[in-house]
Amino acid sequence: MKEYIRFVVTTAILLSLSAAGSALAGLGCSGPDKSKEGVASKLRLSLSAGKVTAVWVNDGADKVTRDELRVSRDEKDVINTVWDGASIKLFGLKNEVVNFNLVLESPAGADNVSVSFSSLSGPNGSTIASVPAFGNQVFNFVERNIELFYVRYLQIKGLSALSYDITGYDERHVPARFRRPIIGERTGAGGWQDRPDHDKFYPEIAVPIELVPTFSIPAASNQSIWADVYIPKTAVAGFYQGEIAVSQGGTVAHVPVALQVYDATLPDMPTAKTMLYFSSPDINHRYLGATWIDPNSAAGAKGKAIRDRHFLLAHRHRFSLIGDVDGGDCNSPGDRPCPEWGPRLDGSLFTASNGYDGPGVNTGNNVYSIATYGSWSWKTGGQAAMNQHTDAWETWFKQNSPTTEHFLYLIDESADAAQIETWAGWIRNNPGPGGQLKSMATIPLPTAAAQAPSLDIPTSAMGVGIASQWQPLVDSYTQDSRKRFFMYNGNRPATGSTGTEDDGVALRERAWAQYKLRINRWFFWETTYYNDYQGGTGEINVFQSAHTFGSIASVDPVKGETGWNYSNGDGVLLYPGTDLLFPSDSYGVDGPFASLRLKHWRRGLEDVDYLTLAAAINPGAVRSLVNTMVPKAAWEYGVNDPNDPTWILTDISWSTEPNDWETARKQLADIIAGSSNQVPLASMTTTVNNLSVAGDGSGSRDLDGSITSWAWGWGDGSQGIGVQSNHTYAQAGSYTVTLTVTDNAGATGRSQVVVTISAPPASGSITRYEESDPRVVRGPTEYNWNTGSDSRASANTYMATATAGVTMRLPFDGTGINVIGTQDSCSGQAQVQVDGSVQTFDAYRASGGGWQQSLYSITGLAAGSHTLTLTVLGTKQAASCGAWIYVDALDVIASSTRVEEDDLQIVRGPTEYNWNTGSDSRASANTYMATATAGVTMRLPFNGTGISVMGTQDSCSGQAQAQVDGNVQTFDAYRASGGGWQQALYTITGLPAGSHALTLTVLGTKQSASCGAWIYIDAFDVQQ
């Protein structure tokens, strides 16, 4: 029995499945009919061993551990605000990055899996799309509005001591998925093994998928693929749609994606300000092999480029970075930033010329920390030295970057408030321009107010606090034109933490708390802390260890792995793209990867922009929503004992359910854009069979009502109605199919797709010429075509160009020719000429398409010599993100006679019932025969000079032997990808004209990668 992969999400899911470019109906497919009497019976639909069995989606805030197979457990568990069981539904404002997380489940394990998603089509031909990227191009965001990431997992072996209290006095401080069973109000029972997610692998590192184009999924595991979609400021408001394709073993699932773009724009400068420290020495050590690099050397130039990419990535996520005073970035810069900081502060780094697009184009970093962590050198010079240096620094900023917030970082976490007051007082007493420079130190706000009142920016950590002390001081500092109030790091129950094992909404909540409490800026102490010198652990392979800070002293029966300040993810929000210390986990690119925690925090920062825009319209509604989502944060909890204000018995106040947060964002979006009837979303799939097309609009949706009618336009003047509709064209060509849906309020939505209609394939044997064949002449020179390799291409190679006027020429003998190449959302148009017949084709496909597609075909030529000339036009549809033409083969059709597999002259053995018979529209004459039984034969006498056996190549096919006139050859029909129906399984030519006989024997053998030994036969082409 031949087994097929199914991509299953819920029983109602409508995934378009295709094998080698052919659509399978519904969720399964039919195999050969099989019974003693030859009566047709459907094959049992089953999940093939070693395959992806389920595909579903969430917004990423629900952290799916690597071992979870939720669809197998309960399909209802996967329904959420972005996934209705059949399609992905997103919404956002312009200049916003929205995201989703694709989960691929595989109970038995899967190999050769790939995921692609590069285009969304919207109103009036508008698109949100991305161009391909290779190597360091993954750090170039220009024309790359859609990014996919392969998610790496880290094992949680112990609780994070710096994220919440782990002494156990209140088990509710621990994230719910790591709580032991609670007895009474707050006491935990049991040990580490009783914590639900003990020792599990958490999703954490977002590696650009271009660096992991194909991957495997271990047995009993899932794999997450994260998607970021940036909505450009120029995007047209309305509905966009596209598909994300999941490929495994030659089978492809197309998952619909719908995005609603509101007619409003997020600001380039984030409302909620941040500053995240990064370490040049740590970066240098991992990428360049030494902590200090001569900035004037070639390695120094490379180091600068790597640091700039940290800024580009942070900026794309709406964060601002700070660093050391020099950190080896330049030699003795004096009282000014290193020169490389200039473009970061004035915004010129964040422009297209430097590979940047996204939030904050041409907008500066917005903060600069002078002498971070107190590394300034004039501490003992008194008032005079302070005046000299602060005058120089302040003068530089006034002249070069007057709008950048800047300050002198006096000292870090010092208990010597008197010293802080002395230094801050020196700055305050400077009569020169340096007197305007602000001072900053990490210190509790009540301590600063009482003992260091001259300090301008107290920056406080917060676990618990007395509300009656903190709130008046926060109000005072944030309303003072000179003073500011920052917070840093963060732990539960005050706010969500940065612990890898904390809830996915933890950092989103932190941003809401920052907005509610009017905190001017949030500081995180380190993003590239790869060397845990403080914890004595030393250099850490951050791709393998969740533990990043503090010592590992023991394995505690309750806490798990633990030690002094043991913490997961603390100090690491960016991962090194090159790691010379741990080369087995190095990706060899010159820039960082974001943690998923950084992306969760970005979601919160964007939420704050929503809150700010909505509050300008309806402040009362926003205030109520904030209090609902974050009833208490930071000091608002109070303390249980004012005489010992270090503890509180409480659970967190906010919901950890991601759907609640997305619902709140939707309420804000409606306030911002104005609540009204939403236009329905038209979504269709099309299946082409020769001159006929079948349209299915059942994927269409109306978010606030129902769809009442479906109208089809077939592009040739014909019309159709209904959820499903079919049409047959009079002649081959490219046609624009339009689906228009109308909702119960009379609003309409429209979707369009171009379909290429071809006449039925001509009878004849096919000779394949690869694009690299020396008979193929490329012009004006061969170098005008880019060459490349891909396992999905014919013979794994292709050539491509988008340059107008580039040509390809092939002389051939035959009665027809077919140009084989790629159809996708970045393809363009070309012209083909054969014997004076000129035709233009368009390779663009918003969805469907793929590799090894027929771009152009001509048949019915007179037997003899002809020449095909292909000319790239360099033109494209408005919806296409490029004018690329990919060619990977040419099929020449020779004069022949087709004999169907059920012809009476064919003798099947040992009996005819050893072959299963079946029907499929993709087979020649819609019928086929198939078997996987060793020794089964098929014999055809024929008159001619050659013969081709036509059948199916796929991931469940096996091996057979063909014999003609004593010539014996074994062929293998297995294809991990590509292949499909009506493929030449075996061909022999050059026989003397006359009578011959072909005998085919099924061997019942297969490659280890194949899921079956099936041989499918649907025709023979006899060459005259």
N, C-alpha and C positions, 0 to 999 in steps of 0.2 A: 504494500500500500504506500502510495506516495504521500508524504506529509508536507503540509504548508505552514508557514509562520502566520500567525494572526497577531495584529496589534490591537489589543482589547483594552478599553478603558471602562465603559459601562455597557450594559446591554443595549443602550440606546445610541451609542456613539456612531457617528457617521464619518469614518475615516476612509479616504480614497486610497485604496491599496493598488500598487502597480508592480508588476514584475517585468523588468526589461522593457519598460515603456507601455505596458498593457494594463488596463484597469481590471481589477477583480471585483465582482459584484458584491456589495454589502461588506460583511466582515469576514467572509470566507471565500472559497472558490471550489469549483467542482473538479473532481479528478476523473479518471477513466471509469467507464461502466464495467462491472465485473460480476459475473455469475456463471454457473455451469451452463445455463440455457442461453446465455448471451443477452439476457434481459438487463437493461440499463439500471444501475443503482448507484446512488451517490456515494462517494468516498466519505468516510467518517472525517469530520473536521477536527483536527487536534493540534496542539501546540508542539512544534518541532523541538526536540531536545537541543539545548544550546542556543536558544533564540531569545530575542526580546519579546515578551508576552504582553506587556502593558505599557501604555504611554499616557501620562497625565501631567497636569500643570498646577503650580501654585504661585504665589507672589514672592516666594523665597523666605518670607518671615517665619513660616512653619518649617523649622529645620528638620529635614528628612534624613535620618541617620542611614548609613550605607546598607544596613541589614534589613530595612523595612520594605516589605512587599505589600503595600496597603490595598492594592486592587484585589490581590488574592485573599486578603483578610476580609475586606468588606468594601465593595465598590462605592458605597455611599460616602465613605470616609474621604474621598478625594474631591468631592464637589466643594467649590469655594467661589469667592467673588470674581476670580479671573478665569475659572474653569467650570463650564456647565455640563461637563461630561462629553461634549462633542467639539467644542471650540474654545479658543482663548479670547477673552474680552478685556480690552484695556481702554483706558481713557487718560487724557492728560492735557496740559496747557502747552502752548508753544514755549520753546526754550527750556523744556523739562526733559529729564531722562526718566522714562518709565521702564519697568523691568518685569520679567517673569522667569520662573524656574521650571524647566522641563525635566520630568522624572521618567527614566526608562527602567522598567523592572525586568529582571531575568532570573527566574528560579534556578535554571540549570546552567547559566553562564552563556555569554555570547561573544563572538569575535567579529572583527571587521565591521564595526558599527560606525556610522558617520551621521552628522546632523548639519543641515544647511538652512539658512534663512537670510535673505539679503534684500528683500524689497516689499514694500507696501504700496498699493495703488489707491489714490484718493480722488477727490472731486476734480473734474475738468482736466484729467490727465496728470494731475500732480502725483508725485511719488516721494516716499521716504525710503532711501536705499543706501547701499554700501557697495563700494568697489572692492575687489579682492586685495588681500594684503599678504606679504611674505616677509619673514624675518623681522627686521626692525621696523618694517612698515606698520606693524601692529600698534606702534606708538604714534602713528600719523592719523589724526582724526578727520582730516579733510575728506569729504565725500564718503565718510564711514559712519553713517548715522545709525546703523544696526551692527551691534557687536555680539558675538557669541563667545561663551567661555566654557571650557571644560573644567569642572569643579573637582578639586582634590580634597581628600578627607584627612582629618587628624583624629587620633584616638584620645579620648578623655580618660585618663588613668587616675585622676584625683581631683578634688575640689579646689577652686581658685580662692586662695585666702585673701587676696586683695580686692575681690569682687563682691564679697559678702562675708558675714561672720560665719566661721566654720567651727566655732567652739561648741555649737549645739544648743545654746540657750534658747533659741527660737528657730525651729526647723523651717518656719515659713520664710525666713530670709533667703533660703536656698531656692534656686529655680525649681519649678514644680516637677520637671522631669528628672531631677536629682534628689528629690525629697524622699526620705524614708517615710513609711507609714506613720501618721501623727496620732499620738495618744493624747486625748484631752484637747486642750487648746493649742499647744505649741510643741510638745515633746515628741521627738522622733524615736521610733523603735526599730531595732534591727541594725544591720551593718551596711558596708559598701555594696554587697551583692543585692541588698534590698532597694537600692536606688535604681529606678527603672532604666536609666540610660547609662548605668555603670559600664565602663570600658568600651562604649560604643564609639563609632567613627562619625565625627561631625563634619558637615560640609563647610569649607573654609576658604580655599584658595581658588581664585578665578584666573585660570590660565587661558589666554586667547586661543580659540579653537583652531586657528590657523597653525598653531604649533603642535596640535594633537588632532590632525585631520581624521584619523581613524583610531578607534580604541576598542578595548575589550571590557566586558563586564564580568566580574567573578560570579560564580554560582551563588544563588541565594542572596543576591545583592541588587542594588539599583545604582544608576549613575545619573547625576544631575548635570544639566546643561543650562547655564544661566544666560539670559538674553537681556541686553540693554538696548533700548530704542530711544535715540535722541530726536525730539520733535523740533525741527528748525524754526527759528523765528519767522521765516518766510513761508512756512507751511500754510496751506489753505485749510481753513476750518472745515470740519465735516468728518465723514467716515472713510477710513482706509482699511484695506483688506489685503491679505497675502496668505502664504502658507509656509510652515516650517516642515522640512522634509527629514524624515528619519529613515536611514537606509541600513539594512542588515542582511548580509548574505544574498544580495540581489533583489531583495524585496524592499519596497519603499512605502512608507506611510506618510501621507500629506495631512498635516493638522492645520485647520483653518485658524487664522489670526485676524482679529478685528480690533481696530483702534479708532476711538472717537477723539478728535482733536477739537478742543473748545476754542472759541474765538477770544482768547485772552493770553497774555504772555507773562512768564515769570521774569523777574529782574535779572540782569547780568550780575549785579552785586548781591550776594545772598544776604537776607535780612538777619539771619542768625550767624554771627561771626564766630570763626574758629581759629585756632593756631595749633598746628601739629609739628612737633620737632622731628627732624631727620638728622642722621649722623653721617657726615662725610667720611670719617675714618672707617666706620662699619661698612659703608657702601664700597669704598675703595678696596677694602680687604676682600670682599666677596667677588667683585667684578674684575679687579686689577691685580690682586695678589699682595698688596701692601697697604697699611693704614695711611701712610703719608706718600703722596705722589707729587713730584715736582710739577707745579702748575704750568711751567713753561715747556714741558716735554710733550711728546706726542701722546703719551699716556695721560698727561694732564689734560690735554684737549679732549681726549675720550672721556675722562672723568667728568669734565664740565658738561658734555653732551648727556651723560648718564644722569647727572644731577638735574639738568633741565627737564629731562623726561619724567623725573619724579614730580617736578612742578606741573608739567602738562597733565599728568595723570591725576594729581590732586585737584587741579583746577577743573578738570572734566567732572570731578565729583563734588565741586563747590567748596573745597577746603583750601586753606592757606597754610603754607609751610613756614617754619622758622628753622634756623640752624645755628651753628657756632659763629663766633666772630670772624673766623677765617676757616678753621678746620682743614688747612692745607689747600683751600680753594684759590688762594692767591698769597703772595709773599708780602707780609707787613703792609696791609692796606692802609694803616693809619686810622684816623678818626672818621671813617666812612666805610660803607659796605664794599666788599670785593666788586670789581667791575661787572662780573657776571650777574650781579643782583639788579643792575640797572634795568634791563629788559623785563625782569620779573616784576619790578615795582611799577614801571610806567605802562605795562601791559603789552609792550611790543613783542614779548616772547609768545604771547597767546594770540597769534595771528596765523593766517594760512601759510605765510612764507616760512614759518617754523613748524608747520604740520599741525596747527591747532584749529579746531572748530568745536563748537559746543557752547555751554553756558560761559559767559564772561569773556567773549572775544574782545580783544583789545582792552581788557579791564585788568588792572594791576592786582598783585597779590594781596593788597590791603593791610598788611601788617609786617613790621620788621622788629625783631628783638635784638637789641644791642647787648652783646656779651651774655648770651643765654647761659643760665645756671650760674651766673655771677663770675664769669671769666674775665672781667675787666681788670686792667693792670694798675690802675692809679689809686687803689684803695687806701694806701698809706700816705698819700700826698696831701691830705687835708683839703681845705676849701679852695686853695689856689689851683691844685691839680684838677679838682672837680670842675672848677670854672673853665679852665683851659679845654679840657676834653669835651665837656658837654656843650660848650660854645661851638666847637668844631662840628660835632655831630648835628646839633640843631640847625646850624647854618647850612650844612650839606642837604638836610631834608627840606628846608625852606626853599632852597634853590633848585633842587632836583626832583623831589617827590613830596610836595607839600600836603597831599591828601592822604598819604600813607600813615596809618596809626603806628607810632613807634615809641619805644620806652627803653630805659636802662634796667636790665634785669639785675637787681642788686644782689640777691642771694636766694638759695633754694632751701626751703623747709628748715629754716634756722629758728631756734628758740631764743636767740639774742635779739629781742625786739628793740632794745636800746641802741644797738649797732645799726639796725635798719633805720631807726628814727634819725640817727646822726647823719647817715649818708643821704637820706631823703631830704633832711634839713639843709645840707650843703647845696643840693640842687635848687631847693626853694629859695635859698638866700643868694643865689647867683644873680647879680644885677644885669648880666649880659643875656644874649639870646638863649644860652643854655638853661636859664631859669625857667624856660617854657617846656623843657624836656620832662616827660613824665617818668616817675620811678615805679618799679614793679617788684614785688617779692611774693613768694608763696608762703602764706601765713593765714591763720584763721581770722576772719573778718572782725569778730569782737576783740581779739587781741590787738589787731592793727588799730582799730578805732581808739582803744584805751591806751596803748603803749607806743604806737608809731603813727600819730595823726598826720604827720607830714607825708607819709607814703600815699602816692596817688592811686595806685592800682593794687589793692590787696587781692590775691588770687588764692582761693580757698578750696580745699577738698571737703567733702561732706558725706558723713554717714548718718548722723543724727544731730539735732541742735534744738535749742530752746527758741521757739518761734517768737516769743516776746522780745528776745534779744536781737535776733537776726533780721527780722522783717523791717523794723525801723531803720536799721543801719543800711540795709540794701537800698531802701527808698532814698536815704540821705546821699549815699555814694552815687547812685545812678542819676540823681537829679542835680548833682553838683557839676558845673560845667568843666571843672578841672579834673574831678575824680572819676574813676571807673571801678567796676566790680567784675572780676573774672572768677570762674570756677575751673577746676581741673580734675582730670581722671573721672571718678564717679563710682559709687558702689551702692548696692541695694541695702536697705529699702529706700534710700533717698532718691536715687534715680537708677535707671538701667545701667549695667556695667559693660565693660569691653571684654569680659571673660568669654572665651570661645564657646563655652557651654551655656551661656546665658540665653534667654529667650530671643528669638529673632526680632521681636519688637522692642528690645531693651534700648537700643541706641536711637530708635525712632522716638521712643518716649522721652529720652534725654533731651532731644531737640524741642519737643513740646514743653518740657519743664523749663528749659531755657527761656522760651517765649513767655510762659506764664509768670515766671519769677523775674523777668526783665534783666536777665544776666547779660552783660555786654559782650562777653566773649567766652568761649569754652576752649580750654587748653588741654591737650593730651600730651603726656610727657615724652613719648617716643614712638616712632613708627618703624624704625629700622634697627631695633635692639637685637642684633644677631649674636652678640657676645655677652653672655650673662656673667660678667665679671663680678657683679655684686652678690649673686647667689652662689658663686664658686663653681657653676656648671661649665663655664667657658663657652667656646664656640658651639652653636647649636645648629643642627640640620633642621631648619624651620619647615622644610617640606615633609619631615617625618615626625616631628615632635610638637604636640600641642603645648607642652610645658615650655615656657620661654623665660620665666623670671622666678628667682628664689631657688633655694636649695632642695635637693631630694634627699631626705634623711632616712625615710622609712616608708613602709606600706602600712598605713593605719587600717585597722579592721572596720572603721566607720568612715573615715575621710578618703580612703584609698591612698594613692601615692601622695606623700606630703613632706613638708619641711618648712624652713623659715621663709615666709611670704610666698610659698609655692603658688604659682598662678599660670593659667593657660591663656596664651595670646597677649599677655600684658607686654607692651612695648613693641609689638609687631602688628602693624596694619598694612605694611607693604612688603612684598616678598621679592627676593632678587631674581631677575631674569637670567642672570649668569651667576653661578656659584662655583668658584674655583676651589673652595675648601671641600665641597661635597659634589664632585662632578657627576655622580650618577643621577643626581636630581637637578642638574643644570640644563636650562633650555637654550643657552648660548645666545641670548639677545641682550641688547644694551639698554635695559630699562626695567622698571618694576611691574609686578602684578598686584592688583588690588585684592585685599581680603573681602570676603562677603560682608564682614562687619562694617567695613568702610562703606559698602553699598547700602547697608541697612541705615547707617547714620545719614548718608546722603538723602535717603528717602525722608528722614525726619527734617533735614534742612529744607528740602523742597516743600514739605508740609508747612513749615513756618512761613515760607513765602506765600502759600495759599492763605494761611491765617491772616497775614498782614493785608493782602489784597481784599479778602472777604471782610475784614474788620472795618475797612474804609467804606464799605457798603452797608453792612449790618452789624455794628459792634456788639449789640446785645446777643444776637444769635451766636456769634463767635465766642463771646465770653462764656455763654452757657455750654457750648460744645467743649471748650477747653476744660471747664470744671467737670464735665461728664467724663471726658477721656482721662484726665489726670486730676482726680479729686485732691490728692496730696502729693507733694514732692519736697525733697530736701527737708528744711527745717519745719515745714508745715505739719509733719507728724508729731512734733514735740518730743519729749523724753518722758520716761516713766519716773525718773528721780532727778529733780533739778539739782540736788546736791552732788549727783554723780551723772552728769549729762553726757553719758557715753553709750547708753543703750535704750532700746525701745522694743516692746513686745507688740509686733504688728506684722500683718501680711502687707505686700505691696498694694497700692491703691488702684493701679491701672489694669486694664484687661490685657491678657497675653494672647488673645485671639486675633490673628491677623485680619480676619474679615471685619471686625469692629473698626479697625483703623482705616481700612479701605472704604468702608461705608461712611466714616466721618470725612474722609477726603472727598468723596463724591458729594456730600452735602456742601462742602466748601466750594467745590467746582460749580455747583448749581447757583450758589450765591454770587460767585464772581461773574459767571456768564449769563445769569438770568435764567430762571426756571421756565421752560416752555416745552411743548411737545418735541420729542427728539425724532429726527428722521429715521426711518427703518434702515437696516443694513442689508443690502442685497449681497448674497453669496451664492456662487454656483460652481458646479463641476461639470465638465463636458467630456464625453467619451466619443472618439472618432473611430468609425469603422468604414474604411474606403470612402464612399461618397456620402455617408450618413453620419449625423452627429446626434447624440442623446444628451439633453441638458437636464440637470437636477438642481433645483433651487431650494431644496429642503433645509439647507444650512443657513438660510436667511433668518434674521432676527429683528425683533422690535423691542427695544429695551424698556419702553414704557407703555406698551399696548400690544396689539396683534396685527399681523399682516393679513390683508383681506384679498389681495389679488397678485398674481404673477403674470407678467407679460414678456414674451420673448420676441426679439428681432434677430433674424438669422443673417443679416448682412447682404442678402441678395434680393431684398424687397418682400420676403415672406415673413409671416408673423405666426406666433404660437401663444397658447395660454396654458396655465396650470402649473403646479409645483414641478412636475416633470413634463417635458415636451421633447418630441423628436422631429427631425427634418432631414430630407434627402436633397442634396444639391444636384443641379444639372451637369455641372462640370467641375473639374479639379481647380484649386486655387486657394488663396487665403481670404478668410471672411471674418468680420468682426461680429461676434455674437453679443447681444445686449440683453440683460435681464433687468426689468424694472418692477420693483415691488411697491405696493401701496398699503399704508397702515390704516387703522380704524379712524384716524383723524384726518385722512386725506393726504398726508405727507408721502413723498416718494423717495426711494433710494435706487441707485442704479449701479450695476457692475458690468464691465465689458472684458472680453477676452478674445484674442485672435486665434482662430483655429485654421490649420492647414489641412485641406481636403485633397486626398489623392485618389486616382483611379485604382481599381484592383490591380495587384501586382501582375506584371506580364509573365507569361510562361517563358522559362529560359533558365539555363544554368548561370550562376553568378561567379565571377572571378573578382576577388577583393584586391585592390591595390592600396597599400598603406600610403599615407601622405608623404612619407619619407622615401618612397620608391624613386629610384633615379629617373624613371620615365616622367615623373611629375616635375614640370619646369616652373619655378617660382620667379616672379619678377616684380619690379624692375631688376632686383637682385634677390638671391635666396635669403639675404639678411633682412629683407623687409618683413619677413615672417618670423615671429617669435616661436621657438620650439620648446616643448615641455613634455613631461611625463605624468600620467595619472592612470591609476588602475582601472578607472571607469571607461577610458578611451579604448578604441580598437587597437590591439597590440600594445596597449599602455602608453601610446605616444600621440601627440597632436601638434598642430601649428596654429597660430592665432595672430590676428592683427586687427586694428581699428583704423588703419591709415587709408584714406581715400586713394584709389588708383593702384593699389597693390593687386597683383594678379597671380593666378595659378592656371597652368595649362597641362592637359593630358591628352595625347593622341591615343585612340583605342579602336579595337575591332569588335563590333557587336551590334546588337539591335537596340540597346538602351544603356543608360548610365544613371547612377544614383550617387549624389554627394552626401556623405555621412559626416555629421558634426554635432555641435551642441546648440540647444535652444534653452535660453534662460532669460532672466530679467535684466541682464546687461548686454544683450546681443543686439546687433544692428542689421543692416540690409546689404545685399550684394546682387550682382547681375551675372547671369550665366548665358553663354552663347554656344549653341551646338548647330552646325550646318546652317547658319543664318537665322536660326530661331533664337530670339532674345527674350529672356524672362527674368524679372526681378523677384527675389524672395526675401522674406523678413524672418530672422531667427529669434526675434523677441518672443518670450512667453512669460507672462506675469506669474503663472503657476504651471505645473506640469513640466513638459519638456524634459531636459536632462541631456545626458551624454548619448552618443551613437543614435542620433535622430536623423531622419531623412530631411535634409534641408532643401533638396531639389531633385526631381526625377524626370526623365524623359524616356519614353518607350516607343516602339513601333518604327524605329529607324530601319532603313534598308540594310540588310546584311553587308558588312564591309567596313571600310576605314572611316573614322570620324574624328573630330577634335572638340574637346570641351575647354572653354576658356571662362574662368571665374574672375570677376573684377569686384573688389571691395569698394563700396560707395562711400563709406565713412559717414553715412546717415543713419538715423534711428527714429523710432517713435518717441514722442515726448515722455512717455512713461518709462522708457528704458534708461538705465543708469550708465549705458555705454553703447558704443557702436561696434562691438567686437564680433568678429567672425572666427569661429573655431572649426577647423576641418581635421578629421582624423582618419578618413578612408574614402575610397571611391569604389563602388560596385559596378562592374561592367557586365551587362546582360548579353549572353551569347544566344544564338538561335538554338532552340531546343523544344522538345515536346514534354509537357507535364503529364505524368501518370499518377493518379491519386492512389492512396494506400489501399483502398478497397476495390481496386480494379480486379476484374475476374481473372486476368492472366497471372496475378500474384498468388503464389502458393505459400500459405502460412503453415508452420509446423511446430511441434509434432502434429497438433491439430489446430484448426482455426480458433478454438476457444482458449488457447494459451495466450492469445492477444486480447486485451481489453479494448473495446471500441467506445468512442465517445464523440461529443460534438463541442465545438468552441468556435466563436466567431473569429478568433485570431488565427485559427488553423487554416491551411489551404482547403478550399471548398467546405470549410467549417467542420471538417471531421478529422479524426486521428485514430491511431492505435498505439497502445502502450503496454509495456511489461517490464518487470524487474527480475524475471525468472531465468536462471542460467539455462542455456541450451535451446531456448526458444528461437526459431528461425523464420526468415522471410526470404523468398526467392523470386526474382523477376527476370525473365528472358527479355532481351531488347535488341533493337537494331540501331546502331549509331556509332559515334566515335568517342563517347564519354557518357558518364552518368553521375548525378549528384543525389545523395540521400538527404531529404529535407525533413527537419524535425525540430525538437525543442532543446535549448541549452539553458540550464538553470542550476540552482544550488542543491537540487535533489536528484540529479542525473548521474548515470553511471557509464560503463564502458561496453563496447561491442566490437565485433570483428567483421570486416567486409572482404569478400573474395570475388575477384573478376578475372576470369581466364588464368587461374593459378596465382594471380597476384593477391597476396593476403596482407591486410593492413588493419591494425587496431585503432579505434578512435575513442575519444573521451568527450562526452557531452556535458560534463560538469563546468559550470561557470559561477564563480562567487558573485560576480556582478556582470552587467551587460547581458549578452545572450538574448533569450526570448524565443518566440515562436518563429517558424519558417526560416530556420537557420540551416546552412549547409553543414551537415554533420560529417559527411565524407564525400569526396569528389575524386574521380579519376578521368583523365582526358588523354588524347593522343592515341586512342585505340584505332586499329585499322577498321575502315568502314565495313560493316557486316554484322553478323549475329554474335551476341555475347549473352552471358547470364551473370547477374549479381546475386550472391548469397550473403545475407546478413545474419550473424549469430550473436545473440545477447549473451554476455559473459557473466552477468550477475555480480560483477565486481565494481568497485568505486574507489575514489580517493577518500582518505580519512576525513577530509573536510566536508564531503558531501553527506546530505541527510538521507540519501537513497541511491539505488542502483538503476533507476528508471531509464528506459529508452522510449522516447516518443517519436513516432514516424507519421508524417502526414502527406508526403508526396515524394515522387522521384522525377528528376528532370533529366531527360535523355537528350544528349547533344547530337545534332545531326552532322 
